[in-house]
Amino acid sequence: MRSFRLLLASLFSVSALSAVTFTSSATAGAATSSALAACQTKINSQEYSKGKLTVATDNPVYTPWFVGNKPTNGKGFESALAYAIAKTLGVSKANVVWAYEPFDNSYTPGPKKFDFDINEISYTAVRAKAVTFSVSYYDVTQSIVALKGSVVAKKHTQAQLKTYLYGDQIGTTGLAYIYNNIHPTKQTRVYSTLDIAVSALESGQINAIVVDTPDGQFMATSEVKNAKKKVDGVQVGQFPSTGEHYGLLFKKGNPLVGCVNVAINALKANGTLAALTNKWLNIYTSVPVIKP
């Protein structure tokens, strides 16, 4: 393992997240090709099960990240991405095997029975103390959810957003976004669960909730219902990214992360990651961007 790490270090610079940066597109292409070639010859020695790339996720898994609760079919953003990473590293689809790992167990300390876990797991500094994350494969944004036809849905300039009464669950990134970016003039109401916040929105006790865009889309279309007024929820818009992102999760210190980061960066550079995002995550990327 030590010699393998030294080989990688000679090919590219590894940051805290093993991100690869280069001075020009030509240099980047050559360096990436060299790094991938090295990875393709060494990857077997780093895998959890030699000759197999073991990818973990939860059960069940949902569209659009997976389709039909079948990670093996290559359909859905995360399934397709896992196979694209494998292909980039020279691993055939037949040699990709899937393992079950509950979401809450994934970032606990200790050995892992997989090479990496792909399950919409946000990088946090706290989690990174126990496990290792790859570079970002999806930048998460926060979005605002309100009742359809409400004043928030109609008027949401920067100045107007500050005037509304917000509610959110304690300890969430949505609540932090309200405090740190929107700076409302009315005191935000804090609830112990998101379900209580949704009920407050439905009953008109608050004007809006801020939640990450994927969850916001589900909340607006499937959870928020005002039975009395027969009004549904609406995802008003999403805010610019503040750096929150999903990363592949590895056991702490797993040297394989270096090669996987090279593969992810290669997929970014050749347009594959953008194409997969547009194909599978259009339901999120099509949400209009608004300024806090």
Secondary structure per residue as TSV (DSSP state, phi and psi in degrees):
chain	resnum	aa	ss	phi	psi
A	1	M	-	360.0	-38.0
A	2	R	H	-63.5	-44.7
A	3	S	H	-65.5	-35.1
A	4	F	H	-65.6	-41.1
A	5	R	H	-64.8	-39.3
A	6	L	H	-65.3	-35.9
A	7	L	H	-63.5	-45.6
A	8	L	H	-62.5	-40.8
A	9	A	H	-63.2	-31.8
A	10	S	H	-74.9	-16.3
A	11	L	H	-97.7	-31.5
A	12	F	S	-156.5	160.2
A	13	S	-	-87.8	130.4
A	14	V	-	-108.1	124.8
A	15	S	-	-90.7	-167.3
A	16	A	T	-58.2	-30.2
A	17	L	T	-109.4	16.0
A	18	S	-	61.0	32.3
A	19	A	-	-76.3	144.7
A	20	V	-	-105.6	129.4
A	21	T	-	-130.2	145.8
A	22	F	-	-137.0	161.2
A	23	T	S	-84.7	-20.5
A	24	S	S	-152.8	162.6
A	25	S	H	-65.1	-36.7
A	26	A	H	-66.9	-46.3
A	27	T	H	-63.1	-40.8
A	28	A	H	-61.5	-44.5
A	29	G	H	-62.0	-44.6
A	30	A	H	-66.3	-44.4
A	31	A	H	-65.5	-41.7
A	32	T	H	-63.3	-42.7
A	33	S	H	-61.5	-42.6
A	34	S	H	-64.7	-42.2
A	35	A	H	-65.3	-42.4
A	36	L	H	-64.6	-39.9
A	37	A	H	-60.8	-42.2
A	38	A	H	-64.8	-41.2
A	39	C	H	-64.6	-40.6
A	40	Q	H	-64.8	-26.6
A	41	T	H	-90.0	-15.9
A	42	K	H	-113.2	-10.0
A	43	I	G	-62.0	-33.5
A	44	N	G	-57.8	-34.8
A	45	S	G	-73.5	-11.7
A	46	Q	G	-105.6	-11.0
A	47	E	S	-74.4	151.1
A	48	Y	S	-60.5	-44.2
A	49	S	B	-121.5	112.5
A	50	K	T	-53.4	130.2
A	51	G	T	86.9	-4.2
A	52	K	B	-129.8	142.1
A	53	L	E	-100.3	111.6
A	54	T	E	-95.0	116.4
A	55	V	E	-113.3	129.6
A	56	A	E	-105.9	153.1
A	57	T	E	-159.1	179.1
A	58	D	-	-85.0	177.3
A	59	N	S	-147.9	117.6
A	60	P	S	-82.6	167.3
A	61	V	-	-121.8	157.9
A	62	Y	-	-127.5	155.5
A	63	T	T	-68.1	141.0
A	64	P	T	-95.5	7.6
A	65	W	T	-74.0	-36.2
A	66	F	S	-139.2	165.7
A	67	V	S	-128.8	130.6
A	68	G	T	70.1	18.8
A	69	N	T	53.6	37.0
A	70	K	-	-130.4	89.2
A	71	P	G	-57.7	-25.2
A	72	T	G	-74.9	-11.2
A	73	N	G	-85.9	-4.5
A	74	G	-	74.2	9.4
A	75	K	-	-106.1	144.3
A	76	G	S	96.7	153.5
A	77	F	H	-59.3	-50.1
A	78	E	H	-73.9	-35.6
A	79	S	H	-63.8	-47.6
A	80	A	H	-63.0	-38.7
A	81	L	H	-66.7	-41.5
A	82	A	H	-58.5	-43.0
A	83	Y	H	-71.1	-32.0
A	84	A	H	-67.3	-39.7
A	85	I	H	-63.6	-45.1
A	86	A	H	-59.0	-46.5
A	87	K	H	-61.1	-41.7
A	88	T	H	-63.0	-31.7
A	89	L	T	-89.2	4.7
A	90	G	T	82.0	18.5
A	91	V	-	-100.1	124.9
A	92	S	-	-72.0	157.9
A	93	K	G	-58.7	-35.3
A	94	A	G	-64.8	-23.2
A	95	N	G	-99.4	13.6
A	96	V	E	-99.5	121.9
A	97	V	E	-119.1	147.7
A	98	W	E	-108.8	140.6
A	99	A	E	-123.9	156.9
A	100	Y	E	-95.6	128.9
A	101	E	-	-143.3	113.6
A	102	P	-	-57.8	143.3
A	103	F	H	-53.3	-50.6
A	104	D	H	-67.7	-20.0
A	105	N	H	-84.2	-20.8
A	106	S	H	-61.6	-39.8
A	107	Y	T	-101.4	20.1
A	108	T	S	-82.2	152.9
A	109	P	S	-66.2	158.8
A	110	G	S	116.4	179.2
A	111	P	-	-62.5	154.7
A	112	K	-	-126.4	142.4
A	113	K	S	-96.8	43.2
A	114	F	S	-161.5	166.4
A	115	D	S	-83.2	-49.3
A	116	F	E	-149.8	156.6
A	117	D	E	-110.5	131.4
A	118	I	-	-121.8	108.9
A	119	N	S	-161.5	42.3
A	120	E	-	50.8	47.5
A	121	I	-	-94.3	114.7
A	122	S	B	-73.7	136.5
A	123	Y	-	-69.3	132.6
A	124	T	-	-138.2	153.7
A	125	A	T	-62.3	-35.1
A	126	V	T	-65.6	-47.9
A	127	R	G	-62.9	-36.6
A	128	A	G	-68.3	-9.8
A	129	K	G	-74.1	-24.9
A	130	A	T	-106.9	-24.5
A	131	V	E	-137.7	172.6
A	132	T	E	-112.3	137.2
A	133	F	E	-109.4	150.6
A	134	S	E	-79.0	177.7
A	135	V	E	-64.7	167.9
A	136	S	E	-65.0	136.8
A	137	Y	E	-112.7	-8.4
A	138	Y	E	-157.1	120.2
A	139	D	E	-84.7	121.3
A	140	V	-	-88.4	134.4
A	141	T	-	-113.0	162.0
A	142	Q	E	-96.2	148.8
A	143	S	E	-135.5	163.9
A	144	I	E	-110.9	131.5
A	145	V	E	-116.9	132.5
A	146	A	E	-141.7	-174.9
A	147	L	E	-85.3	140.4
A	148	K	T	-59.9	133.1
A	149	G	T	83.5	-1.9
A	150	S	S	-74.4	169.6
A	151	V	H	-63.3	-33.1
A	152	V	H	-64.8	-40.8
A	153	A	H	-64.8	-29.0
A	154	K	H	-93.4	-32.2
A	155	K	-	-130.1	107.3
A	156	H	-	-144.5	45.5
A	157	T	-	-71.6	170.2
A	158	Q	H	-56.2	-44.8
A	159	A	H	-67.0	-40.4
A	160	Q	H	-68.3	-37.2
A	161	L	H	-61.7	-29.0
A	162	K	T	-71.9	-18.1
A	163	T	T	-89.4	-6.8
A	164	Y	S	-90.2	161.5
A	165	L	-	-97.1	116.9
A	166	Y	B	-102.9	157.7
A	167	G	E	-139.9	148.8
A	168	D	E	-163.4	168.1
A	169	Q	E	-79.9	142.0
A	170	I	T	-61.1	138.4
A	171	G	T	81.7	5.1
A	172	T	-	-91.2	159.5
A	173	T	H	-67.8	-27.3
A	174	G	H	-64.3	-44.7
A	175	L	H	-63.7	-41.9
A	176	A	H	-62.0	-37.1
A	177	Y	H	-65.6	-40.2
A	178	I	I	-58.6	-48.2
A	179	Y	I	-66.4	-45.2
A	180	N	I	-87.3	-20.4
A	181	N	I	-124.2	-39.1
A	182	I	I	-84.2	-40.3
A	183	H	-	54.7	60.6
A	184	P	-	-66.8	153.2
A	185	T	S	-80.3	-19.3
A	186	K	S	-100.8	146.0
A	187	Q	-	-67.6	123.8
A	188	T	-	-67.3	138.4
A	189	R	E	-90.4	129.7
A	190	V	E	-109.8	130.1
A	191	Y	E	-118.6	158.2
A	192	S	S	-75.2	-25.4
A	193	T	S	-137.1	159.8
A	194	L	H	-71.7	-29.8
A	195	D	H	-60.9	-39.0
A	196	I	H	-67.9	-37.6
A	197	A	H	-63.6	-40.5
A	198	V	H	-62.6	-43.2
A	199	S	H	-61.5	-38.8
A	200	A	H	-64.8	-37.8
A	201	L	H	-66.2	-45.0
A	202	E	H	-60.5	-37.0
A	203	S	T	-88.7	-1.6
A	204	G	T	84.9	11.4
A	205	Q	S	-73.8	-25.8
A	206	I	-	-132.7	164.2
A	207	N	S	-92.9	-29.7
A	208	A	B	-162.4	161.3
A	209	I	E	-125.0	143.8
A	210	V	E	-110.3	128.7
A	211	V	E	-152.1	157.3
A	212	D	E	-59.9	151.1
A	213	T	H	-58.1	-45.7
A	214	P	H	-59.6	-45.2
A	215	D	H	-67.7	-35.0
A	216	G	H	-64.3	-37.4
A	217	Q	H	-63.6	-43.9
A	218	F	H	-66.8	-42.3
A	219	M	I	-59.9	-46.6
A	220	A	I	-67.4	-35.4
A	221	T	I	-93.7	-22.2
A	222	S	I	-125.0	-18.0
A	223	E	I	-112.5	-41.3
A	224	V	-	-80.9	118.3
A	225	K	E	-142.7	126.4
A	226	N	E	-104.5	93.7
A	227	A	T	-61.0	-38.5
A	228	K	T	-66.4	-46.0
A	229	K	T	-92.7	-5.0
A	230	K	T	54.5	47.1
A	231	V	E	-118.6	134.1
A	232	D	E	-95.2	175.3
A	233	G	E	-82.4	164.0
A	234	V	E	-144.7	139.2
A	235	Q	E	-87.7	101.6
A	236	V	E	-63.9	-42.9
A	237	G	E	177.5	169.8
A	238	Q	E	-115.3	151.1
A	239	F	-	-93.7	158.8
A	240	P	-	-58.4	150.9
A	241	S	-	-63.3	141.9
A	242	T	-	-112.2	11.5
A	243	G	S	108.3	-10.5
A	244	E	-	-64.1	138.5
A	245	H	E	-156.3	160.3
A	246	Y	E	-91.9	139.3
A	247	G	E	-132.4	154.6
A	248	L	E	-70.2	141.7
A	249	L	E	-107.7	131.3
A	250	F	E	-123.1	161.0
A	251	K	E	-61.7	153.6
A	252	K	T	-57.0	125.6
A	253	G	T	79.0	8.2
A	254	N	-	-60.8	118.0
A	255	P	T	-67.0	-15.3
A	256	L	H	-63.8	-21.8
A	257	V	H	-59.3	-32.8
A	258	G	H	-60.3	-46.3
A	259	C	H	-68.2	-40.2
A	260	V	H	-65.1	-36.8
A	261	N	H	-64.2	-38.9
A	262	V	H	-60.8	-42.5
A	263	A	H	-64.5	-44.4
A	264	I	H	-62.5	-43.7
A	265	N	H	-64.8	-34.6
A	266	A	H	-66.6	-39.7
A	267	L	H	-68.3	-30.6
A	268	K	H	-68.8	-44.4
A	269	A	H	-67.5	-36.6
A	270	N	T	-90.9	3.4
A	271	G	T	89.1	-2.8
A	272	T	H	-64.8	-43.9
A	273	L	H	-63.4	-42.1
A	274	A	H	-63.7	-39.4
A	275	A	H	-65.2	-41.9
A	276	L	H	-65.8	-39.0
A	277	T	H	-62.9	-45.6
A	278	N	H	-65.6	-35.3
A	279	K	H	-72.4	-45.4
A	280	W	H	-102.8	-25.1
A	281	L	-	-114.1	22.0
A	282	N	H	-59.0	-27.3
A	283	I	H	-62.0	-24.9
A	284	Y	H	-98.7	-43.7
A	285	T	H	-68.2	-20.6
A	286	S	T	-82.8	-8.1
A	287	V	S	-66.6	127.4
A	288	P	-	-61.5	145.1
A	289	V	B	-90.7	130.4
A	290	I	-	-124.4	160.3
A	291	K	-	-99.2	137.8
A	292	P	-	-75.9	360.0
